[in-house]
Amino acid sequence: LLAQEIVAILWGARWADSGPILQVLALWAAARALGNPVGSLTLGTGRADLSLKWNLAMLLLMPPAIWFGATHGPTGLSISMLALTAGMFLPMWKFLVAPLSGAGLGEYARAALTPVVIALLAAVPFHFLKAGLEVSSGAALSLGLSYVIIYLLLSWCFNRSWLKSLLELVHGA
């Protein structure tokens, strides 16, 4: 959400064209993070062999995605990586999550996508707060903090069990 501002603050106006690339890479990282718990599931259920097979399949899919994306420049490359990762959501459920946990697609999608929906909802008031502000490190820090607060408030409303777990983790540390 602050990619343009971060680029302007850290690298200056000369790098302004890289803001959209940073935005897509942030989405790609978020999509990758959605699949991260599945690795723990495969190891926790003693099925590291499935994780190996999954990663070998990804090894076959990534080079063509990288090649295709790279033919369209840095933005194309970042978009192709995001598309590949997002496109693997359903196959990941079908071949890893469902067999190992018995979770239905709806249950898995709710668990994985609830934080995504909350993040998108938090972005709406964030854009109103961001409108008309001059780019500065103080403004970016204030905006980032306001987004975190909005996200936590929405999590209290729509994902309270996660927030309670987070608070327990923080208090236990």
C-alpha positions in Angstrom: 0.0 0.0 0.0 2.9 2.3 0.5 5.2 1.0 -2.3 5.3 4.3 -4.2 6.1 6.2 -1.0 8.7 3.7 0.2 10.5 3.8 -3.2 10.4 7.6 -3.2 11.8 7.9 0.3 14.5 5.3 0.0 15.6 5.7 -3.6 14.1 8.9 -4.9 12.0 9.9 -7.9 14.4 8.2 -10.3 13.1 4.8 -9.2 9.4 5.8 -9.2 8.7 3.2 -12.0 9.7 0.4 -9.6 6.8 1.2 -7.2 4.2 -1.0 -9.1 6.8 -3.8 -9.3 7.2 -3.7 -5.5 3.4 -3.7 -5.1 3.1 -6.9 -7.2 6.0 -8.5 -5.4 4.4 -7.7 -2.1 1.2 -9.5 -3.3 3.3 -12.4 -4.5 5.0 -12.7 -1.1 1.6 -12.6 0.6 0.3 -15.4 -1.7 3.4 -17.5 -1.0 2.8 -17.0 2.8 -0.7 -18.5 2.4 0.9 -21.8 1.4 3.6 -21.8 4.1 1.5 -23.6 6.7 1.0 -26.5 4.3 4.7 -27.3 4.6 4.2 -27.8 8.3 1.2 -29.9 7.6 3.2 -32.3 5.4 6.0 -32.6 7.9 3.6 -32.8 10.9 1.7 -35.7 9.3 4.9 -37.5 8.3 4.3 -36.9 4.6 7.5 -35.1 3.6 7.3 -37.2 0.4 4.3 -35.2 -0.7 6.1 -31.9 0.0 9.0 -33.2 -2.2 6.6 -34.1 -5.0 4.9 -30.7 -4.7 8.2 -28.8 -4.9 9.4 -30.9 -7.9 6.2 -30.0 -9.7 6.8 -26.3 -8.8 10.3 -26.7 -10.1 8.9 -27.7 -13.5 6.3 -24.9 -13.5 8.5 -22.0 -12.4 11.0 -21.8 -15.3 8.3 -21.4 -18.0 6.5 -18.8 -15.8 9.8 -17.0 -15.3 10.6 -17.1 -19.0 7.2 -15.9 -20.1 7.1 -13.1 -17.5 10.6 -12.0 -18.2 9.7 -11.5 -21.9 7.4 -8.7 -20.6 10.0 -7.0 -18.4 10.2 -6.7 -14.6 6.5 -6.0 -14.2 5.6 -9.0 -16.4 8.0 -11.2 -14.4 6.5 -10.2 -11.1 2.9 -10.6 -12.4 3.7 -14.1 -13.8 5.1 -15.2 -10.4 2.0 -13.9 -8.6 -0.3 -15.6 -11.1 1.6 -18.9 -10.8 1.5 -18.8 -7.0 -2.2 -17.7 -6.8 -3.1 -20.4 -9.4 -1.7 -23.1 -7.2 -4.1 -22.4 -4.4 -6.7 -24.9 -5.6 -4.2 -27.7 -6.6 -2.4 -27.2 -3.2 -5.7 -27.9 -1.4 -6.6 -30.8 -3.7 -3.2 -32.6 -3.5 -1.9 -31.7 -0.1 -4.4 -30.1 2.3 -7.5 -32.2 1.7 -5.7 -35.6 1.8 -3.6 -34.8 4.9 -6.2 -32.9 6.9 -9.6 -33.8 5.5 -10.4 -30.0 5.3 -13.0 -29.2 2.6 -12.3 -26.5 0.1 -14.6 -24.0 1.8 -13.0 -24.6 5.2 -9.5 -24.2 3.8 -10.5 -21.1 1.8 -12.1 -19.5 4.8 -9.0 -20.1 7.0 -6.5 -19.0 4.3 -8.5 -16.1 2.8 -10.0 -14.4 5.9 -6.8 -12.5 6.6 -6.7 -11.5 2.9 -10.2 -10.1 3.0 -9.5 -8.3 6.3 -6.3 -6.8 4.7 -8.4 -5.6 1.7 -11.0 -4.1 3.9 -8.4 -2.3 5.9 -7.0 -0.8 2.7 -10.3 1.1 2.1 -10.0 3.6 4.9 -6.2 3.6 4.5 -6.6 5.1 1.0 -8.8 7.9 2.4 -6.1 8.6 5.0 -3.4 8.5 2.4 -5.1 10.9 0.0 -3.5 14.2 -0.2 -0.5 13.5 2.1 2.9 14.6 1.0 5.5 11.8 0.7 7.7 11.8 3.8 9.1 9.2 6.1 6.9 10.5 8.9 3.8 10.3 6.8 4.6 6.8 5.6 5.3 5.7 9.2 2.0 7.2 10.4 0.1 5.7 7.5 1.7 2.3 8.2 0.7 2.5 11.8 -2.9 3.5 11.0 -3.2 0.5 8.7 -2.0 -1.9 11.4 -4.5 -0.4 13.8 -7.3 -0.7 11.3 -6.3 -4.3 10.5 -6.2 -5.2 14.2 -9.7 -3.7 14.7 -11.1 -5.6 11.8 -9.4 -8.7 13.0 -11.1 -8.2 16.4 -14.5 -8.1 14.5 -13.9 -10.9 12.0 -11.0 -13.1 13.1 -11.0 -12.8 16.8 -9.6 -16.3 17.5 -6.4 -15.4 15.5 -6.1 -12.1 17.3 -6.5 -13.8 20.7 -3.8 -16.4 19.7 -1.5 -13.5 18.6 -2.0 -11.7 22.0 -1.3 -14.9 23.9 1.9 -15.4 21.9 3.0 -11.8 22.6 2.2 -12.1 26.3 4.0 -15.4 26.6 7.2 -14.1 25.0 
